[in-house]
Amino acid sequence: MTFNVEAVGIGKGDALPPPTLQPSPLFPPLEHRAAPLPGGEEGEYMLALKQELRGAMKNLPYFVKPGAPRRDIERYSDKYQLSSPVDSAIDWNPDWRRLPRELKIRVRRLRKGRTTILIPKCKQRVALDKEETIKKLEETDYIMSYFDNGEDFGADSDDNMDEAVY
Amino acid sequence: MTQAEIKLCSLLLQEHFGEIVEKIGTYLIRTGTQPLRMIVNDTGLLLDQVKKALCVLIQHNLVTYQLQKRGFVEYEAQCKRILRILRYPRYIYTAKTLYNDTGELIVEELLLNGKMTMSAVVRKVADRLTETMEGGNLLKKIPKPKGRTRGRQSLTPPSLSSGLDGKTMDYADVSNTFVRLADTHFVQRCPLVPEIPESPDAPPPPAPTLVINEKDMYVVPRLNLVGKGKRRRSCDEEDNGEHKAKKQKQDGESSEPPPDDGIYWQVNIDRFHQHFRDQGIVSAVANRMDQIFRSLPAGYNIVKQVLDQYLTLLADDPLEFVGKSGDSGGGMYTVNLHKALASLATATLESIVEERFGSRCARIFRLLLRKKHLEQKQVEDFAMIPAKEAKDMLYKMLSENFVSLQEIPKTPDHAPSRTFYLYTVNVPSSARMLLHRCYKSVANLMERRQYETKENKRLLEKSQRVEAILASMQATGAEDTQLQEIEEMITAPERQQLETLKRNVNKIDASENQVDETIFVLESFIESTVRRP
C-alpha cells in the first residue's frame, strides 16, 4: 500500500475487505413497507382538485410556452397560418399600473385599428383572440387548408391501418 | 435555501407555469435579487420572454419588485411562497368545507389568477356555478365537459333564478360569500397603487410603490353587482368566437372599467394556515379527550362546574396544550400554541420512527423523549431490549439524525473511556432534518410522476384523441355500434397500461398531498421556535 493502512482503520494483520465487483444496488433494501395512504372522501377530493388544477393551469395564459420554432425558410404560407403565441405577445392583460414600466410588452397588432381593451379576466382575452383569428380568416381569399407547405408530410403516425389507402 | 427546496420550487414552477417561467424563477431563487438586464444576460432567454415571465410571477405573488434609490428595479423570488403551490388543493378544499361550492370556486379562481378584482371574481364564479347547475341546454343533450365538474355533490344554492334555459347563479349570492371570506380574512386586499397628484414636471416613476393600510386590508368595496351567471350556449370547445364576442359587447363589460377598478384581492395564505393549525390542535386534543368529548351534552348547556373540571383536566394534561394563569375570575386559560405545535411535531417524529424503524426503535425514541438524556446502558434497561439490539437501533437512528450523542467528559483530556455518552433527541434539529427530507421526497415524487407520464405520452395522446372523437360522436347522436368501433381503437393491453398509469399517477399525487401535510406541521413548529413569543 502506498499509504498507512492503519489510518483508514484496518489494523495490522487484518484481512482486507473483499473487492467490490459491481456498483452498489440502486435502492437500499426496504425493511418496512410504507403505511397505506389515507383514503376517504377528503383525500379523493383533494386528489381530483390537484390534478384538475394542474390541467387547468396548463391552459391558462400564465403558462408561458416557448414561441414557435423558427422555420428554416420563410414561406409565403406563413403569413396565413394560425400563429401560436409569439414570444413578443402576451395573452392576458395585466394591470400595467401595478408593474414596473420596463416590463411592458408591446402587443403586436394583428389587425390595424384594434383598440386595447382593459379586461381584468384572462379568459375573455382568449375569446377575443378567437374573434381576431376568425376576422383574419375573413380577410383572406383562400381557406386555411389551401396552404399546405408540405412540412407536415410524413409526420403523422400510421397507427390506424384500417383506413383504405388509395 | 437548501438545494432540496430550490429543486422543489423549480419543479412546481415548471409544472404550473412552463419552462420559461421556471428558468427565471429558479435563477432568481439561486442568485437573489436581480435587475432585469442581469436576468436576461444570465438566463440567455429573450427579453420578451423574461418580461412575460416576470409579469406572470409578479401577478401570482411569487416574485416581488423593489424600486432602488438609484432608479432601477430589482426582482426577488419568494421561495417560501412558491412552495405553497403544493398546498393549493388544501386551501380550496378548506374553503369548500367552510363556505360551500361558492367559497371553493372563489378561492380557486383567486389562486389560479393570482389576484383579481371582486367584480371579476363574482362574475367568473357565477358563470362557473351556472355551468354545473341543472337545467341546461334545451336543444340537445350534451355530455358534461370533462373534468370540470369534479363529481360535485348536490348543490343547494340559496337562490336559483330559473332562466329560460335552466337555473342560473345570482351575483348577489356570490358577492355575499365573497364578503364573508373577506370578513373572516381568508381573502385580503392587495397593496394599492398610491394616488399621487398629477405633477406635470416629474416623469412617472419606473415602478409604482404599492401600499396598503392595515385597516383597509379586508374592506370590501361598495359594489352594486347585479346579474346572473351565464351559461355557454353550446358545450363544444370550438365555440363560435364571433357569437361570444357579440354577447360580451352586449353586456357592456368591455366598454367601461369596472367600479372597483384597481382594487385587487388575493388569498390570505396565513389565515388558512392558522385554520389548519387550529384544526390540528383541536383534533389532537379531541383524540386525547375522546371519552369526555363524546359524553358532552348536545348543545353548549355545560354547567360551570363541569366546564371547570374539563378545563382543569386539559390544563393538567401532560400535553400542556392548555395553561392556566392566575385564579382571578375563576382563572384564565390559554392555549399554549408553541407547546401544542411542538407536540404535533413530536408526534409526527414518533410516527415516522415507528414506520421506518419498527416499534422497538419507536419505544427507544419515546423513552429518550421523555427522559431527555440517557446512557447506552440506561436505554437497554428502561426499554427492556437486549444490549446488542438496542445498540444497533440507536446507531441506526443516530446515522439518520433522529437521535444525537451528547458528550460529557469526566476528565479534561476527553478520553473516551472517561466520558459519558448520552443519547438524546433534539426535536427542533430533527424536525429540520425531516423537513428537508420532505422537500426531497416531494421533488422525487414529482419527478417520478412526470417520468411515468412522459413514458406513456403517446398512449395518453391516443386515448385523449379517442375520447374526443367519442364525445363529438355522442353529441351528434351516433349509434352504439359506431361508438364501439371507435372504442376498440384502444386495444385491451393498452387499456391495461392506461389503468396502471392512472393508478400510479393517482398514488403519487395523493402521496404529494400527504407529504405536504407533514411539511405544514414541521414548518409551523420550526417557525414557532424561531419567533420569540
Chai-1 contact restraints between the chains, C-beta under 6 A:
chainA,res_idxA,chainB,res_idxB,connection_type,confidence,min_distance_angstrom,max_distance_angstrom,comment,restraint_id
A,A35,B,E355,contact,1.0,0.0,6.0,A-B,restraint_1
A,L37,B,A510,contact,1.0,0.0,6.0,A-B,restraint_2
A,M46,B,P89,contact,1.0,0.0,6.0,A-B,restraint_3
A,M46,B,Y93,contact,1.0,0.0,6.0,A-B,restraint_4
A,M46,B,N513,contact,1.0,0.0,6.0,A-B,restraint_5
A,L47,B,D509,contact,1.0,0.0,6.0,A-B,restraint_6
A,L47,B,A510,contact,1.0,0.0,6.0,A-B,restraint_7
A,A48,B,R150,contact,1.0,0.0,6.0,A-B,restraint_8
A,L49,B,P89,contact,1.0,0.0,6.0,A-B,restraint_9
A,L49,B,I92,contact,1.0,0.0,6.0,A-B,restraint_10
A,K50,B,P89,contact,1.0,0.0,6.0,A-B,restraint_11
A,K50,B,D509,contact,1.0,0.0,6.0,A-B,restraint_12
A,E52,B,G147,contact,1.0,0.0,6.0,A-B,restraint_13
A,L53,B,Y88,contact,1.0,0.0,6.0,A-B,restraint_14
A,M57,B,H16,contact,1.0,0.0,6.0,A-B,restraint_15
A,Y62,B,F17,contact,1.0,0.0,6.0,A-B,restraint_16
A,Y62,B,V56,contact,1.0,0.0,6.0,A-B,restraint_17
A,F63,B,F17,contact,1.0,0.0,6.0,A-B,restraint_18
A,F63,B,G18,contact,1.0,0.0,6.0,A-B,restraint_19
A,V64,B,G18,contact,1.0,0.0,6.0,A-B,restraint_20
A,V64,B,I20,contact,1.0,0.0,6.0,A-B,restraint_21
A,V64,B,V21,contact,1.0,0.0,6.0,A-B,restraint_22
A,V64,B,K52,contact,1.0,0.0,6.0,A-B,restraint_23
A,V64,B,A53,contact,1.0,0.0,6.0,A-B,restraint_24
A,K65,B,G18,contact,1.0,0.0,6.0,A-B,restraint_25
A,D87,B,L46,contact,1.0,0.0,6.0,A-B,restraint_26
A,D87,B,D48,contact,1.0,0.0,6.0,A-B,restraint_27
A,D87,B,Q49,contact,1.0,0.0,6.0,A-B,restraint_28
A,S88,B,D48,contact,1.0,0.0,6.0,A-B,restraint_29
A,I90,B,K52,contact,1.0,0.0,6.0,A-B,restraint_30
A,P94,B,C55,contact,1.0,0.0,6.0,A-B,restraint_31
A,P94,B,Q59,contact,1.0,0.0,6.0,A-B,restraint_32
A,R97,B,V193,contact,1.0,0.0,6.0,A-B,restraint_33
A,R98,B,V193,contact,1.0,0.0,6.0,A-B,restraint_34
A,P100,B,Y65,contact,1.0,0.0,6.0,A-B,restraint_35
A,P100,B,V73,contact,1.0,0.0,6.0,A-B,restraint_36
A,P100,B,P206,contact,1.0,0.0,6.0,A-B,restraint_37
A,P100,B,A207,contact,1.0,0.0,6.0,A-B,restraint_38
A,R101,B,P206,contact,1.0,0.0,6.0,A-B,restraint_39
A,E102,B,L36,contact,1.0,0.0,6.0,A-B,restraint_40
A,L103,B,K51,contact,1.0,0.0,6.0,A-B,restraint_41
A,L103,B,L54,contact,1.0,0.0,6.0,A-B,restraint_42
A,L103,B,C55,contact,1.0,0.0,6.0,A-B,restraint_43
A,I105,B,D48,contact,1.0,0.0,6.0,A-B,restraint_44
A,I105,B,K51,contact,1.0,0.0,6.0,A-B,restraint_45
A,I117,B,S254,contact,1.0,0.0,6.0,A-B,restraint_46
A,P120,B,T117,contact,1.0,0.0,6.0,A-B,restraint_47
A,P120,B,A120,contact,1.0,0.0,6.0,A-B,restraint_48
A,K121,B,A120,contact,1.0,0.0,6.0,A-B,restraint_49
A,A127,B,K244,contact,1.0,0.0,6.0,A-B,restraint_50
A,K130,B,G241,contact,1.0,0.0,6.0,A-B,restraint_51
A,E131,B,G241,contact,1.0,0.0,6.0,A-B,restraint_52
A,E131,B,A245,contact,1.0,0.0,6.0,A-B,restraint_53
A,I134,B,G241,contact,1.0,0.0,6.0,A-B,restraint_54
A,I134,B,E242,contact,1.0,0.0,6.0,A-B,restraint_55
